[in-house]
Amino acid sequence: MRTLTRTLVSATAVAGILLGSLAGASSGFAATEVATKTASERAASAEAVSPLAVDNHGLSTGEARNVQCWLMDNWGYPGPLNGQLGPDSWKAIQRFLQADWGYPGPIDGVPGVSTDRALLTFLTAEYGYPGPFDGIWGLRATVSFKRFAAWCAGSC
């Protein structure tokens, strides 16, 4: 019995070492492949990537749909009204924030720190966001954003 156990443990260890070596080889190969791309190839692949993520900033689908209705009525959001704040929704939000709330960044549909900071400025003035005013999205910001989304329901 002990001999069988030792044999199985040894075989498992050898298999693990072999698999680890193969995994290391493939990741090393991938790193080499990336490193050998020219700068223009890396730039072309970066340009092909566009923001696809949905970021509702804590809103439910229904609340996000309310915001989309308001954005469609006022800030050139092209649709759809699906309750998913994706790049087109965020571009419309950024246009609104740039026009009225000091958003300094590009209209790129990516809700980064500058977008959040301008959105917090708006929510502070209009929807009771109490702070902190640091450009970081948190629970208090979500509560204020939900108040705004409730007001936006009148656009749907």
DSSP file with accessible surface (Angstrom, degrees, kcal/mol):
  #  RESIDUE AA STRUCTURE BP1 BP2  ACC     N-H-->O    O-->H-N    N-H-->O    O-->H-N    TCO  KAPPA ALPHA  PHI   PSI    X-CA   Y-CA   Z-CA
    1    1 A M     >        0   0  180      0, 0.0     4,-2.2     0, 0.0     5,-0.2   0.000 360.0 360.0 360.0 -45.0    0.0    0.0    0.0
    2    2 A R  H  >  +     0   0  193      1,-0.2     4,-2.7     2,-0.2     5,-0.2   0.877 360.0  53.1 -62.6 -38.7    2.8    2.4    0.9
    3    3 A T  H  > S+     0   0  104      2,-0.2     4,-2.4     1,-0.2    -1,-0.2   0.924 109.2  48.7 -63.0 -42.3    4.6    1.7   -2.3
    4    4 A L  H  > S+     0   0  106      2,-0.2     4,-2.5     1,-0.2    -2,-0.2   0.927 111.9  49.2 -64.0 -43.3    1.4    2.5   -4.3
    5    5 A T  H  X S+     0   0   72     -4,-2.2     4,-2.6     1,-0.2     5,-0.2   0.935 112.0  48.2 -62.1 -46.4    0.9    5.7   -2.4
    6    6 A R  H  X S+     0   0  169     -4,-2.7     4,-2.6     1,-0.2     5,-0.2   0.909 111.3  50.9 -61.3 -41.3    4.5    6.8   -3.0
    7    7 A T  H  X S+     0   0   82     -4,-2.4     4,-2.6    -5,-0.2    -2,-0.2   0.931 111.8  46.8 -62.3 -45.4    4.3    5.9   -6.7
    8    8 A L  H  X S+     0   0  105     -4,-2.5     4,-2.5     2,-0.2    -2,-0.2   0.914 113.2  48.4 -64.4 -42.7    1.1    8.0   -7.1
    9    9 A V  H  X S+     0   0   92     -4,-2.6     4,-2.4     2,-0.2    -2,-0.2   0.935 113.5  47.7 -63.3 -44.2    2.6   11.0   -5.2
   10   10 A S  H  X S+     0   0   71     -4,-2.6     4,-2.5    -5,-0.2    -2,-0.2   0.931 112.1  49.0 -63.2 -43.8    5.7   10.8   -7.3
   11   11 A A  H  X S+     0   0   57     -4,-2.6     4,-2.5    -5,-0.2    -1,-0.2   0.911 111.4  50.0 -64.1 -39.8    3.8   10.6  -10.6
   12   12 A T  H  X S+     0   0   99     -4,-2.5     4,-2.5     2,-0.2    -1,-0.2   0.919 110.8  49.5 -64.3 -42.6    1.6   13.5   -9.6
   13   13 A A  H  X S+     0   0   54     -4,-2.4     4,-2.4     2,-0.2    -2,-0.2   0.934 111.7  48.1 -63.0 -44.0    4.7   15.6   -8.7
   14   14 A V  H  X S+     0   0   84     -4,-2.5     4,-2.6     1,-0.2    -2,-0.2   0.932 111.8  49.9 -62.7 -43.2    6.3   14.8  -12.0
   15   15 A A  H  X S+     0   0   47     -4,-2.5     4,-2.8     1,-0.2     5,-0.2   0.914 110.5  50.7 -62.8 -41.0    3.1   15.6  -13.9
   16   16 A G  H  X S+     0   0   42     -4,-2.5     4,-2.5     2,-0.2    -1,-0.2   0.917 110.4  48.7 -63.4 -41.2    2.9   18.9  -12.1
   17   17 A I  H  X S+     0   0  116     -4,-2.4     4,-2.3     2,-0.2    -2,-0.2   0.936 112.8  47.9 -64.1 -44.4    6.5   19.9  -12.9
   18   18 A L  H  X S+     0   0  106     -4,-2.6     4,-2.2     2,-0.2    -2,-0.2   0.933 113.3  46.8 -63.4 -45.5    6.0   19.0  -16.6
   19   19 A L  H  X S+     0   0  120     -4,-2.8     4,-2.6     1,-0.2    -1,-0.2   0.904 111.5  52.0 -64.4 -39.4    2.7   21.0  -16.8
   20   20 A G  H  X S+     0   0   45     -4,-2.5     4,-2.4    -5,-0.2    -1,-0.2   0.901 109.2  50.3 -62.9 -38.9    4.3   23.9  -15.0
   21   21 A S  H  X S+     0   0   75     -4,-2.3     4,-2.2     2,-0.2    -2,-0.2   0.916 111.2  48.1 -65.8 -42.0    7.2   23.9  -17.5
   22   22 A L  H  X S+     0   0  117     -4,-2.2     4,-2.4     2,-0.2    -2,-0.2   0.914 111.5  50.0 -65.4 -41.2    4.9   23.8  -20.4
   23   23 A A  H  X S+     0   0   56     -4,-2.6     4,-2.3     1,-0.2     5,-0.2   0.921 111.1  49.3 -63.6 -42.1    2.8   26.7  -19.0
   24   24 A G  H  X S+     0   0   38     -4,-2.4     4,-2.4     1,-0.2    -1,-0.2   0.900 109.9  52.0 -63.3 -37.9    5.9   28.7  -18.4
   25   25 A A  H  X S+     0   0   63     -4,-2.2     4,-2.3     2,-0.2    -2,-0.2   0.928 110.3  47.4 -66.5 -41.3    7.1   28.0  -22.0
   26   26 A S  H  X S+     0   0   74     -4,-2.4     4,-2.3     2,-0.2    -2,-0.2   0.909 113.3  46.9 -71.1 -37.0    3.8   29.2  -23.5
   27   27 A S  H  X S+     0   0   73     -4,-2.3     4,-2.4     2,-0.2    -1,-0.2   0.893 112.0  51.5 -70.8 -34.7    3.7   32.4  -21.4
   28   28 A G  H  X S+     0   0   33     -4,-2.4     4,-2.2    -5,-0.2    -2,-0.2   0.910 109.8  50.3 -64.4 -38.0    7.3   33.1  -22.3
   29   29 A F  H  X S+     0   0  139     -4,-2.3     4,-2.6     2,-0.2    -2,-0.2   0.936 109.8  50.0 -63.8 -43.9    6.5   32.6  -25.9
   30   30 A A  H  X S+     0   0   48     -4,-2.3     4,-2.3     1,-0.2     5,-0.2   0.916 110.1  50.3 -62.9 -40.5    3.6   35.0  -25.7
   31   31 A A  H  X S+     0   0   61     -4,-2.4     4,-2.4     1,-0.2    -1,-0.2   0.913 110.7  49.4 -64.6 -39.9    5.7   37.6  -24.0
   32   32 A T  H  X S+     0   0   85     -4,-2.2     4,-1.6     2,-0.2    -2,-0.2   0.922 109.4  52.1 -64.5 -41.6    8.3   37.3  -26.7
   33   33 A E  H  X S+     0   0  102     -4,-2.6     4,-0.5     1,-0.2    -2,-0.2   0.930 111.8  45.8 -61.9 -43.0    5.7   37.6  -29.4
   34   34 A V  H >< S+     0   0   88     -4,-2.3     3,-1.2     1,-0.2    -1,-0.2   0.925 111.2  53.1 -65.7 -41.4    4.3   40.9  -27.8
   35   35 A A  H 3< S+     0   0   76     -4,-2.4    -1,-0.2     1,-0.3    -2,-0.2   0.801 105.4  54.9 -66.2 -26.5    7.8   42.2  -27.4
   36   36 A T  H 3< S+     0   0  100     -4,-1.6    -1,-0.3    -3,-0.2    -2,-0.2   0.570  81.9 107.8 -87.6  -6.3    8.7   41.7  -31.1
   37   37 A K  S << S-     0   0   79     -3,-1.2     2,-0.1    -4,-0.5    -3,-0.0  -0.439  73.8-117.9 -67.2 143.8    5.7   43.7  -32.4
   38   38 A T     >  -     0   0   70     -2,-0.1     4,-2.4     1,-0.1     5,-0.2  -0.339  24.4-107.5 -75.8 164.4    6.7   47.0  -33.9
   39   39 A A  H  > S+     0   0   68      1,-0.2     4,-2.5     2,-0.2     5,-0.2   0.896 121.0  51.9 -60.6 -39.0    5.4   50.2  -32.5
   40   40 A S  H  > S+     0   0   89      2,-0.2     4,-2.4     1,-0.2    -1,-0.2   0.888 108.5  50.8 -68.1 -35.1    3.1   50.7  -35.4
   41   41 A E  H  > S+     0   0  102      2,-0.2     4,-2.2     1,-0.2    -2,-0.2   0.920 111.7  47.6 -66.6 -41.0    1.6   47.2  -35.0
   42   42 A R  H  X S+     0   0  113     -4,-2.4     4,-2.1     1,-0.2    -2,-0.2   0.917 112.7  49.1 -66.4 -40.0    1.0   47.9  -31.3
   43   43 A A  H  X S+     0   0   46     -4,-2.5     4,-2.3    -5,-0.2    -2,-0.2   0.914 110.1  51.4 -64.9 -41.2   -0.6   51.2  -32.1
   44   44 A A  H  X S+     0   0   56     -4,-2.4     4,-1.5     1,-0.2    -1,-0.2   0.920 111.3  46.7 -63.9 -41.1   -2.8   49.6  -34.8
   45   45 A S  H  X S+     0   0   55     -4,-2.2     4,-0.7     1,-0.2    -1,-0.2   0.873 111.4  52.1 -71.0 -31.7   -4.1   47.0  -32.4
   46   46 A A  H >< S+     0   0   66     -4,-2.1     3,-0.6     1,-0.2    -2,-0.2   0.892 108.2  51.3 -68.7 -36.9   -4.7   49.6  -29.7
   47   47 A E  H 3< S+     0   0  160     -4,-2.3    -1,-0.2     1,-0.2    -2,-0.2   0.836 103.6  59.0 -67.7 -30.6   -6.7   51.7  -32.1
   48   48 A A  H 3< S+     0   0   84     -4,-1.5     2,-0.4    -5,-0.2    -1,-0.2   0.734  91.2  84.1 -71.4 -20.3   -8.8   48.6  -32.9
   49   49 A V    <<  +     0   0  112     -4,-0.7     0, 0.0    -3,-0.6     0, 0.0  -0.697  60.1 179.4 -86.3 129.3   -9.9   48.3  -29.3
   50   50 A S        -     0   0   69     -2,-0.4     2,-0.3     0, 0.0    -2,-0.0  -0.918  40.6 -88.0-125.9 156.6  -12.8   50.4  -28.3
   51   51 A P        +     0   0   56      0, 0.0    35,-0.0     0, 0.0    59,-0.0  -0.462  51.5 159.7 -66.7 123.2  -14.5   50.7  -24.9
   52   52 A L        +     0   0  142     -2,-0.3    -3,-0.0    34,-0.1     0, 0.0   0.493  32.4 115.3-117.6 -11.1  -17.2   48.1  -24.8
   53   53 A A        -     0   0   80     33,-0.1     2,-0.5     1,-0.1     0, 0.0  -0.243  58.9-134.9 -69.2 149.2  -17.8   47.8  -21.0
   54   54 A V        +     0   0   68     32,-0.1     2,-0.4    33,-0.0    32,-0.2  -0.887  23.0 179.2 -99.9 131.0  -21.0   48.7  -19.4
   55   55 A D        +     0   0   66     30,-2.7    29,-0.0    -2,-0.5    -2,-0.0  -0.838  10.5 175.1-136.2  97.1  -20.6   50.8  -16.2
   56   56 A N    >   -     0   0   27     -2,-0.4     3,-2.2     3,-0.1    -1,-0.1   0.427  39.1-132.6 -82.9   1.9  -23.9   51.7  -14.6
   57   57 A H  T 3  S-     0   0   10      1,-0.3    88,-0.1    28,-0.1     3,-0.1   0.873  75.3 -44.9  48.1  42.4  -22.2   53.4  -11.6
   58   58 A G  T 3  S+     0   0   48      1,-0.3    -1,-0.3    87,-0.1     2,-0.2   0.383 106.2 132.4  88.8  -4.8  -24.5   51.5   -9.2
   59   59 A L    <   -     0   0   10     -3,-2.2    -1,-0.3     1,-0.1    -3,-0.1  -0.543  56.1-121.8 -79.4 147.0  -27.7   52.2  -11.1
   60   60 A S     >  -     0   0   57     -2,-0.2     4,-2.8    -3,-0.1     5,-0.2  -0.295  34.7-100.1 -71.8 170.3  -30.2   49.4  -11.8
   61   61 A T  H  > S+     0   0   78      1,-0.2     4,-2.3     2,-0.2     5,-0.2   0.915 125.4  49.8 -60.1 -42.2  -31.1   48.7  -15.4
   62   62 A G  H  > S+     0   0   42      2,-0.2     4,-1.8     1,-0.2    -1,-0.2   0.906 111.9  47.1 -64.3 -42.3  -34.3   50.6  -15.0
   63   63 A E  H  > S+     0   0   46      2,-0.2     4,-1.9     1,-0.2    -2,-0.2   0.919 112.0  49.9 -65.7 -42.7  -32.6   53.6  -13.5
   64   64 A A  H  X S+     0   0    0     -4,-2.8     4,-2.5    19,-0.2    19,-0.2   0.887 107.4  55.2 -64.0 -36.0  -29.9   53.6  -16.2
   65   65 A R  H  X S+     0   0  101     -4,-2.3     4,-2.4    -5,-0.2    -1,-0.2   0.903 104.6  54.0 -62.8 -40.5  -32.7   53.5  -18.8
   66   66 A N  H  X S+     0   0   33     -4,-1.8     4,-2.0     2,-0.2    -1,-0.2   0.928 109.3  47.9 -57.6 -45.3  -34.2   56.6  -17.3
   67   67 A V  H  X S+     0   0    0     -4,-1.9     4,-2.9     1,-0.2    -2,-0.2   0.920 109.7  53.1 -63.4 -41.1  -30.8   58.4  -17.6
   68   68 A Q  H  X S+     0   0    0     -4,-2.5     4,-2.7     1,-0.2    -1,-0.2   0.891 106.1  53.3 -62.1 -39.4  -30.6   57.2  -21.2
   69   69 A a  H  X S+     0   0    6     -4,-2.4     4,-2.3     2,-0.2    -1,-0.2   0.938 111.5  45.7 -59.2 -46.2  -34.0   58.6  -22.0
   70   70 A W  H  X S+     0   0   24     -4,-2.0     4,-1.8     1,-0.2     5,-0.3   0.913 113.1  49.7 -64.5 -41.5  -32.9   62.0  -20.6
   71   71 A L  H  X S+     0   0    1     -4,-2.9     4,-3.0     2,-0.2     6,-1.4   0.886 110.0  51.4 -64.5 -37.6  -29.6   61.8  -22.5
   72   72 A M  H  < S+     0   0   72     -4,-2.7     4,-0.4     4,-0.2    -2,-0.2   0.922 113.4  44.9 -64.7 -42.2  -31.5   60.9  -25.7
   73   73 A D  H  < S+     0   0  100     -4,-2.3    -1,-0.2    -5,-0.2    -2,-0.2   0.796 132.5  15.9 -70.0 -29.4  -33.8   64.0  -25.3
   74   74 A N  H  < S+     0   0   88     -4,-1.8    -3,-0.2    -5,-0.2    -2,-0.2   0.688 126.0  36.3-123.2 -23.3  -31.0   66.4  -24.4
   75   75 A W  S  < S-     0   0   63     -4,-3.0    -3,-0.2    -5,-0.3    20,-0.1   0.100 101.9 -97.4-133.8  24.7  -27.5   65.3  -25.2
   76   76 A G        +     0   0   54     -4,-0.4    -4,-0.2    -5,-0.3    -3,-0.1   0.721  55.4 167.0  74.1  22.1  -27.4   63.3  -28.5
   77   77 A Y        -     0   0   10     -6,-1.4    -1,-0.2     1,-0.1    12,-0.1  -0.592  23.8-156.3 -70.1 124.6  -27.5   59.8  -27.1
   78   78 A P        -     0   0   92      0, 0.0    -1,-0.1     0, 0.0     3,-0.1   0.530  41.6-156.3 -84.0  -4.7  -28.3   57.6  -30.1
   79   79 A G        -     0   0   12      1,-0.3     2,-0.1   -11,-0.1     9,-0.1  -0.377  63.9-169.9  98.8 175.2  -29.8   54.7  -28.3
   80   80 A P        -     0   0   82      0, 0.0     2,-1.4     0, 0.0    -1,-0.3   0.557  36.6-142.1 -83.9 166.6  -30.7   52.0  -27.5
   81   81 A L        +     0   0   58      1,-0.2   -16,-0.1    -2,-0.1   -15,-0.0  -0.629  56.0 131.8 -91.1  77.0  -32.7   52.4  -24.4
   82   82 A N  S    S-     0   0   70     -2,-1.4    -1,-0.2     2,-0.2   -17,-0.1   0.378  73.4-113.9-113.3   0.6  -31.5   49.2  -22.8
   83   83 A G  S    S+     0   0    0    -19,-0.2     2,-0.6    -3,-0.2   -19,-0.2   0.712  79.9 119.8  73.0  19.3  -30.4   50.3  -19.3
   84   84 A Q        -     0   0   87     -4,-0.2     2,-1.7   -20,-0.1     5,-0.2  -0.939  57.8-147.2-120.5 105.7  -26.8   49.6  -20.0
   85   85 A L        +     0   0    0     -2,-0.6   -30,-2.7     4,-0.1   -28,-0.1  -0.576  39.5 155.9 -76.7  90.8  -24.5   52.7  -19.7
   86   86 A G     >  -     0   0    9     -2,-1.7     4,-2.6   -32,-0.2     3,-0.3  -0.204  60.8 -64.3-100.0-165.2  -22.0   51.8  -22.3
   87   87 A P  H  > S+     0   0   27      0, 0.0     4,-2.5     0, 0.0     5,-0.2   0.867 131.9  50.7 -55.9 -41.9  -19.7   54.1  -24.3
   88   88 A D  H  > S+     0   0   74      2,-0.2     4,-1.8     1,-0.2     5,-0.1   0.898 111.7  48.4 -66.7 -37.6  -22.4   55.9  -26.2
   89   89 A S  H  > S+     0   0    1     -3,-0.3     4,-2.4    -5,-0.2    -1,-0.2   0.942 113.2  47.7 -63.3 -45.2  -24.2   56.7  -22.9
   90   90 A W  H  X S+     0   0    2     -4,-2.6     4,-2.9    19,-0.3    19,-0.3   0.846 107.1  56.3 -69.6 -30.7  -21.0   57.9  -21.4
   91   91 A K  H  X S+     0   0   71     -4,-2.5     4,-2.3    -5,-0.2    -1,-0.2   0.928 109.4  46.7 -63.0 -43.1  -20.2   60.1  -24.4
   92   92 A A  H  X S+     0   0    0     -4,-1.8     4,-2.2     2,-0.2    -2,-0.2   0.915 112.4  49.8 -65.0 -41.3  -23.5   61.8  -24.0
   93   93 A I  H  X S+     0   0    6     -4,-2.4     4,-2.9     1,-0.2     5,-0.2   0.932 110.3  50.9 -61.6 -43.1  -22.9   62.2  -20.2
   94   94 A Q  H  X S+     0   0    0     -4,-2.9     4,-2.8     1,-0.2    -2,-0.2   0.887 107.7  52.7 -64.0 -37.4  -19.4   63.6  -21.0
   95   95 A R  H  X S+     0   0   80     -4,-2.3     4,-2.2     2,-0.2    -1,-0.2   0.935 111.9  46.4 -61.4 -45.0  -21.0   66.1  -23.4
   96   96 A F  H  X S+     0   0   13     -4,-2.2     4,-2.1     1,-0.2     5,-0.4   0.942 115.0  45.9 -60.3 -47.9  -23.4   67.3  -20.7
   97   97 A L  H  X S+     0   0    0     -4,-2.9     4,-2.3     1,-0.2     6,-1.7   0.868 112.1  51.2 -66.9 -35.5  -20.6   67.5  -18.1
   98   98 A Q  H  < S+     0   0   95     -4,-2.8     4,-0.4     4,-0.2    -1,-0.2   0.908 112.6  46.4 -67.2 -39.8  -18.3   69.3  -20.5
   99   99 A A  H  < S+     0   0   60     -4,-2.2    -2,-0.2    -5,-0.2    -1,-0.2   0.871 134.2   7.8 -70.3 -37.3  -21.0   71.9  -21.4
  100  100 A D  H  < S+     0   0   95     -4,-2.1    -3,-0.2    -5,-0.2    -2,-0.2   0.587 126.3  44.2-125.4 -14.2  -22.1   72.6  -17.8
  101  101 A W  S  < S-     0   0   59     -4,-2.3    -3,-0.2    -5,-0.4    20,-0.2   0.134 102.3 -98.5-133.0  22.6  -20.0   71.0  -15.1
  102  102 A G        +     0   0   63     -4,-0.4    -4,-0.2     1,-0.2    -5,-0.1   0.689  53.5 167.4  77.9  20.3  -16.3   71.5  -16.0
  103  103 A Y        -     0   0   11     -6,-1.7    -1,-0.2     1,-0.2    12,-0.1  -0.550  10.0-176.8 -68.9 120.5  -15.5   68.2  -17.5
  104  104 A P        +     0   0  103      0, 0.0    -1,-0.2     0, 0.0    11,-0.1   0.530  46.4  90.7 -97.2  -6.1  -12.0   68.8  -19.1
  105  105 A G  S    S-     0   0   14      1,-0.2     2,-0.1   -11,-0.0    -2,-0.0  -0.081  82.2 -75.6 -88.9-174.4  -11.4   65.4  -20.8
  106  106 A P        -     0   0   83      0, 0.0     2,-1.6     0, 0.0     3,-0.2  -0.381  39.6-114.1 -76.6 156.2  -12.1   63.9  -24.2
  107  107 A I        +     0   0   55      1,-0.2   -16,-0.1    -2,-0.1   -15,-0.0  -0.697  69.0 134.3 -87.8  83.8  -15.6   62.7  -25.3
  108  108 A D        -     0   0   60     -2,-1.6    -1,-0.2     2,-0.2   -17,-0.2   0.440  69.8-117.2-117.4  -3.8  -14.4   59.1  -25.4
  109  109 A G  S    S+     0   0    3    -19,-0.3   -19,-0.3    -3,-0.2   -18,-0.2   0.630  75.8 122.7  77.0  12.8  -17.2   57.2  -23.6
  110  110 A V        -     0   0   64     -4,-0.2     2,-1.9   -20,-0.1    -1,-0.2  -0.929  58.5-142.7-111.5 114.4  -14.8   56.0  -20.8
  111  111 A P        +     0   0   26      0, 0.0     2,-0.0     0, 0.0   -20,-0.0  -0.512  42.2 155.1 -79.0  84.3  -16.0   57.0  -17.3
  112  112 A G     >  -     0   0   32     -2,-1.9     4,-2.7     1,-0.0     5,-0.2  -0.110  61.2 -71.0 -95.0-163.6  -12.6   57.8  -15.7
  113  113 A V  H  > S+     0   0   84      1,-0.2     4,-2.9     2,-0.2     5,-0.2   0.898 130.7  51.0 -61.6 -42.0  -11.6   60.0  -12.8
  114  114 A S  H  > S+     0   0   49      2,-0.2     4,-2.2     1,-0.2    -1,-0.2   0.907 111.7  47.9 -64.5 -39.9  -12.2   63.3  -14.7
  115  115 A T  H  > S+     0   0    2     -5,-0.2     4,-2.7     2,-0.2    -2,-0.2   0.947 114.0  47.0 -64.0 -46.8  -15.7   62.1  -15.7
  116  116 A D  H  X S+     0   0   17     -4,-2.7     4,-2.9     2,-0.2    -2,-0.2   0.908 110.1  52.8 -62.9 -41.5  -16.5   61.1  -12.1
  117  117 A R  H  X S+     0   0  107     -4,-2.9     4,-1.9    18,-0.3    -1,-0.2   0.939 112.9  43.7 -61.8 -44.6  -15.1   64.3  -10.7
  118  118 A A  H  X S+     0   0    5     -4,-2.2     4,-2.2     2,-0.2    -1,-0.2   0.905 113.5  51.5 -67.3 -38.8  -17.4   66.4  -13.0
  119  119 A L  H  X S+     0   0    3     -4,-2.7     4,-2.9     1,-0.2    -2,-0.2   0.912 109.0  50.9 -65.4 -38.2  -20.3   64.1  -12.3
  120  120 A L  H  X S+     0   0    0     -4,-2.9     4,-2.4     2,-0.2    -1,-0.2   0.872 106.5  55.0 -65.6 -35.4  -19.8   64.5   -8.6
  121  121 A T  H  X S+     0   0   47     -4,-1.9     4,-2.0    -5,-0.2    -2,-0.2   0.943 111.6  44.4 -60.5 -46.7  -19.7   68.3   -9.1
  122  122 A F  H  X S+     0   0   12     -4,-2.2     4,-2.6     1,-0.2     5,-0.4   0.939 113.9  48.7 -61.3 -49.0  -23.1   68.1  -10.7
  123  123 A L  H  X S+     0   0    0     -4,-2.9     4,-2.0     1,-0.2     6,-1.9   0.845 109.7  53.3 -66.2 -30.2  -24.5   65.7   -8.1
  124  124 A T  H  X S+     0   0   64     -4,-2.4     4,-0.5     4,-0.2    -1,-0.2   0.943 114.7  40.4 -65.6 -46.3  -23.2   67.9   -5.3
  125  125 A A  H  < S+     0   0   61     -4,-2.0    -2,-0.2    -5,-0.2    -1,-0.2   0.856 133.2  18.8 -72.2 -35.1  -25.0   71.0   -6.7
  126  126 A E  H  < S+     0   0  110     -4,-2.6    -3,-0.2    -5,-0.2    -2,-0.2   0.695 127.9  34.0-113.8 -24.0  -28.2   69.3   -7.8
  127  127 A Y  H  < S-     0   0   42     -4,-2.0    -3,-0.2    -5,-0.4    20,-0.2   0.120 102.4-100.9-132.9  24.2  -28.8   66.0   -6.0
  128  128 A G     <  +     0   0   48     -4,-0.5    -4,-0.2     1,-0.2    -3,-0.1   0.690  50.1 170.9  73.7  21.9  -27.3   66.2   -2.5
  129  129 A Y        -     0   0   10     -6,-1.9    -1,-0.2     1,-0.2    12,-0.1  -0.534  15.8-164.3 -65.4 120.6  -24.0   64.4   -2.9
  130  130 A P        -     0   0   94      0, 0.0    -1,-0.2     0, 0.0     3,-0.1   0.504  36.3-159.0 -89.9  -4.1  -22.4   65.2    0.5
  131  131 A G        -     0   0    8      1,-0.3     2,-0.2   -11,-0.1     9,-0.1  -0.488  66.6-150.8 106.3 176.7  -18.8   64.3   -0.4
  132  132 A P        -     0   0   75      0, 0.0     2,-1.2     0, 0.0    -1,-0.3   0.508  45.0-150.5 -73.8 155.5  -16.0   63.6   -0.2
  133  133 A F        +     0   0  108      1,-0.2   -16,-0.0    -2,-0.2   -12,-0.0  -0.636  55.3 120.4 -98.2  76.1  -15.2   65.4   -3.4
  134  134 A D  S    S-     0   0   63     -2,-1.2    -1,-0.2     2,-0.3   -17,-0.1   0.375  81.0-109.6-124.2   3.1  -12.3   63.3   -4.5
  135  135 A G  S    S+     0   0    2      1,-0.3     2,-0.5    -3,-0.3   -18,-0.3   0.596  80.3 122.9  77.8   8.8  -13.3   62.0   -7.9
  136  136 A I        -     0   0  113     -4,-0.2     2,-0.3   -20,-0.1    -2,-0.3  -0.916  62.8-126.7-108.0 128.6  -13.7   58.4   -6.6
  137  137 A W        +     0   0   48     -2,-0.5     2,-0.2    -3,-0.1   -20,-0.0  -0.558  43.2 152.9 -77.4 130.4  -17.1   56.8   -7.0
  138  138 A G     >  -     0   0   35     -2,-0.3     4,-2.3   -81,-0.1     5,-0.2  -0.767  58.3 -74.3-141.8-170.5  -18.6   55.4   -3.8
  139  139 A L  H  > S+     0   0  142      1,-0.2     4,-2.5    -2,-0.2     5,-0.2   0.896 125.6  51.9 -61.2 -43.3  -21.9   54.6   -2.1
  140  140 A R  H  > S+     0   0  147      1,-0.2     4,-2.0     2,-0.2    -1,-0.2   0.894 110.0  49.9 -63.4 -38.0  -22.8   58.2   -1.4
  141  141 A A  H  > S+     0   0    0      2,-0.2     4,-2.7     1,-0.2    -1,-0.2   0.916 109.4  51.9 -65.2 -41.5  -22.2   59.1   -5.1
  142  142 A T  H  X S+     0   0   20     -4,-2.3     4,-2.5     2,-0.2    -2,-0.2   0.920 107.4  52.1 -61.6 -43.1  -24.4   56.1   -6.1
  143  143 A V  H  X S+     0   0   61     -4,-2.5     4,-1.7     1,-0.2    -1,-0.2   0.932 112.5  45.2 -60.0 -43.8  -27.3   57.3   -3.9
  144  144 A S  H  X S+     0   0    1     -4,-2.0     4,-2.0     2,-0.2    -1,-0.2   0.892 111.2  52.6 -67.2 -38.8  -27.1   60.8   -5.5
  145  145 A F  H  X S+     0   0    1     -4,-2.7     4,-2.6     1,-0.2    -2,-0.2   0.886 106.6  54.1 -64.5 -35.9  -26.9   59.3   -9.0
  146  146 A K  H  X S+     0   0   69     -4,-2.5     4,-2.3     2,-0.2    -1,-0.2   0.884 105.5  53.3 -65.2 -37.0  -30.0   57.3   -8.2
  147  147 A R  H  X S+     0   0  119     -4,-1.7     4,-1.9     2,-0.2    -2,-0.2   0.926 110.0  47.6 -61.8 -44.6  -31.8   60.5   -7.2
  148  148 A F  H  X S+     0   0    7     -4,-2.0     4,-2.3     1,-0.2    -2,-0.2   0.934 110.0  52.4 -60.8 -43.8  -30.9   62.0  -10.6
  149  149 A A  H  X S+     0   0    0     -4,-2.6     4,-0.7     1,-0.2    -2,-0.2   0.886 106.8  53.4 -61.2 -37.8  -32.0   58.8  -12.4
  150  150 A A  H >< S+     0   0   68     -4,-2.3     3,-0.8     1,-0.2     4,-0.3   0.910 109.4  48.4 -63.8 -40.4  -35.4   59.0  -10.6
  151  151 A W  H >< S+     0   0  145     -4,-1.9     3,-1.4     1,-0.2    -2,-0.2   0.893 105.2  59.4 -66.1 -36.7  -35.8   62.6  -11.9
  152  152 A C  H >< S+     0   0    0     -4,-2.3     3,-2.7     1,-0.3     4,-0.4   0.685  81.4  85.8 -65.1 -17.7  -34.8   61.5  -15.4
  153  153 A A  G X< S+     0   0   42     -3,-0.8     3,-1.5    -4,-0.7    -1,-0.3   0.799  75.6  70.3 -57.0 -26.1  -37.8   59.1  -15.4
  154  154 A G  G <  S+     0   0   77     -3,-1.4    -1,-0.3    -4,-0.3    -2,-0.2   0.682  92.1  58.6 -64.1 -16.6  -39.9   62.0  -16.6
  155  155 A S  G <         0   0   33     -3,-2.7    -1,-0.3   -89,-0.1    -2,-0.2   0.611 360.0 360.0 -86.3 -14.7  -38.1   61.8  -19.9
  156  156 A a    <         0   0   75     -3,-1.5   -90,-0.1    -4,-0.4   -91,-0.0  -0.500 360.0 360.0 -87.1 360.0  -39.2   58.2  -20.6
